[in-house]
């Protein structure tokens, strides 16, 4: 920010735009006061725009993130120790991003029920995670659940390159996110870009790109955000995804590979059409052109 670097005059004479991230339905009032110093706010998702707009007097405009992936090489399942012929579900997250919001145990609950529903099917779950130390209770709980699932589940904690991360997604059949709230939802967006099925909570920022035609949305109900589960939790709500519905959707993809492939193709086409760097860049350019003419 120009003002922060000492260029106060340049800041005051410019049209200043801020691009904040947020992951709940109400934007905190102390932070909203800071946004008032800018001329307009760009929001990465409509969910964020709807959270910020009531809290500020400045224009709030939905300007999405671009989702565009490049693979420098292709890696197969063997590179990650994934069974070659299994139906693989994947979730990835960072413990530093409020693990209760990411809700990884719900995904494993759904997977465990899927295993009981289809006991002879070759099923495999992967959770890629980072952050948190060995004393972190949430991490210990996750690792205990992974261990309880035996050879049907694995946790990946080693540092992966960008190319490895993208190939890990490509090696899965479905990305399953039973998140409580997302500002945007880059995990399912990247999975869709790569032609994989995205199964995720029917709530928050991921609804910008996850539609009934391009993904599978999990039923949910809104519940209060617990104290200490996120910043400024008072009076906030987030989603509690239906594990039962998630199981139904995963079983549907397991039972009908042709439908899964078709859904993945529609998903990839949708993201590449509407969320490519070019598509998003044109939206940014159009707005900046309007400002230049004003």
Residue pairs with C-beta under 8 A, 6 or more apart in sequence:
1 11
1 16
2 8
2 10
2 11
2 14
2 16
3 11
3 12
3 37
15 39
15 40
15 291
16 37
16 38
16 39
17 38
17 39
17 40
17 41
17 42
18 35
18 38
18 41
18 42
19 41
19 42
19 43
19 44
19 63
20 31
20 35
20 41
20 43
20 48
20 52
21 44
21 48
21 183
21 184
22 48
22 51
22 52
22 183
23 98
23 101
23 181
23 182
23 183
23 204
23 205
23 230
24 51
24 181
24 225
24 230
24 232
24 236
24 237
24 238
25 47
25 50
25 51
25 181
25 204
25 236
25 237
25 238
26 51
26 54
26 55
26 232
26 235
26 236
27 51
27 52
27 54
27 55
27 56
28 55
28 231
28 232
29 55
32 52
32 55
32 56
35 41
35 52
35 55
35 56
35 58
36 56
36 57
36 58
38 58
39 58
39 59
40 58
40 59
40 60
40 61
41 52
41 56
41 58
41 59
41 60
41 61
42 61
42 62
42 63
43 49
43 52
43 60
43 61
43 62
43 63
44 63
44 64
44 65
44 183
44 184
44 205
45 62
45 64
45 65
45 183
45 184
45 185
45 204
45 205
45 208
46 62
46 205
46 207
46 208
47 182
47 183
47 204
47 205
47 207
47 208
48 62
48 183
48 184
48 205
49 60
49 61
49 62
52 60
53 60
61 287
63 280
63 283
63 284
63 287
64 184
64 208
64 275
64 280
64 283
65 184
65 186
65 189
65 275
65 280
66 275
66 276
66 277
66 279
66 280
66 281
67 186
67 189
67 190
67 193
67 209
67 271
67 275
67 276
68 193
68 272
68 275
68 276
68 277
69 166
69 190
69 193
69 194
71 163
71 166
71 167
71 170
72 163
73 163
73 167
74 167
74 170
75 163
75 164
75 167
75 171
76 171
77 83
77 84
77 88
77 171
78 84
79 164
79 167
80 126
80 156
80 167
80 168
80 171
81 154
82 88
82 124
82 126
82 154
82 171
83 122
83 124
85 122
86 122
86 123
86 124
87 121
87 122
87 123
87 124
87 173
87 253
87 254
88 124
88 125
88 126
88 171
88 172
88 173
88 174
89 107
89 111
89 123
89 124
89 125
89 126
89 172
89 173
89 174
89 175
89 176
89 199
89 250
90 125
90 126
90 127
90 128
90 168
90 169
90 172
90 174
90 175
90 176
90 191
91 104
91 107
91 126
91 127
91 128
91 175
91 176
91 177
91 187
92 127
92 128
92 129
92 165
92 168
92 187
93 99
93 102
93 104
93 127
93 128
93 129
93 187
94 102
94 129
94 130
94 131
95 129
95 130
95 131
95 132
95 136
95 138
95 139
96 131
96 132
97 131
98 229
98 230
99 132
99 138
99 139
99 142
100 138
100 180
100 226
100 229
100 230
101 179
101 180
101 181
101 229
101 230
101 238
102 177
102 179
102 180
103 178
103 179
103 180
103 241
104 127
104 129
104 142
105 141
105 142
105 145
106 178
106 241
106 243
106 246
107 125
107 127
107 176
107 177
107 178
107 246
108 125
108 127
108 142
108 145
108 146
108 149
108 153
109 243
110 176
110 178
110 243
110 246
110 247
110 250
111 123
111 125
111 149
111 152
111 153
111 176
111 250
112 149
113 243
113 244
113 247
114 123
114 247
114 250
114 251
114 254
115 121
115 123
115 149
115 152
117 247
117 251
118 251
118 254
121 254
123 152
123 254
124 152
124 153
124 154
125 149
125 152
125 153
125 154
126 153
126 154
126 155
126 156
126 168
126 172
127 142
127 146
127 153
127 154
127 155
127 156
128 155
128 156
128 157
128 160
128 165
128 168
129 139
129 142
129 155
129 156
129 157
130 157
130 159
132 138
132 139
133 139
134 140
142 155
143 155
145 153
146 153
146 154
146 155
156 168
160 168
166 190
166 194
169 175
169 190
169 191
169 194
169 196
170 194
170 196
172 191
172 196
173 196
173 197
173 253
173 260
174 191
174 196
174 197
174 198
174 199
174 250
174 253
174 260
175 187
175 188
175 190
175 191
175 196
175 197
175 198
175 199
175 200
176 199
176 200
176 246
176 250
177 185
177 187
177 188
177 198
177 199
177 200
177 201
177 206
178 200
178 201
178 218
178 241
178 243
178 246
179 185
179 200
179 201
179 204
179 206
179 239
179 241
180 201
180 203
180 225
180 238
180 239
180 240
180 241
181 203
181 204
181 205
181 238
181 239
182 201
182 204
182 205
182 206
183 204
183 205
184 205
184 206
184 208
185 200
185 204
185 205
185 206
185 209
185 210
188 198
188 200
188 206
188 209
188 210
188 215
189 198
189 206
189 209
189 271
189 275
191 197
191 198
191 267
192 198
192 209
192 210
192 214
192 215
192 264
192 267
192 268
192 270
192 271
193 267
193 268
193 271
193 272
193 275
194 268
195 264
195 265
195 267
195 268
196 264
196 267
197 215
197 216
197 253
197 260
197 263
197 264
197 267
198 210
198 214
198 215
198 216
198 267
199 215
199 216
199 218
199 246
199 249
199 250
199 253
200 206
200 210
200 215
200 216
200 217
200 218
201 217
201 218
201 220
201 239
201 241
202 217
202 218
202 219
202 220
202 239
203 220
203 222
203 238
203 239
203 241
204 238
204 239
207 217
209 270
209 271
209 274
209 275
210 217
211 270
213 266
213 270
214 263
214 266
214 267
214 270
215 263
215 267
216 249
216 252
216 253
216 263
218 241
218 242
218 245
218 246
218 249
219 241
219 242
219 245
220 239
220 240
220 241
220 242
221 239
221 240
221 242
222 237
222 238
222 239
222 240
223 237
223 238
223 239
223 240
224 236
224 237
225 233
225 236
225 237
225 238
226 233
227 233
230 236
230 238
252 259
253 259
253 260
253 263
273 279
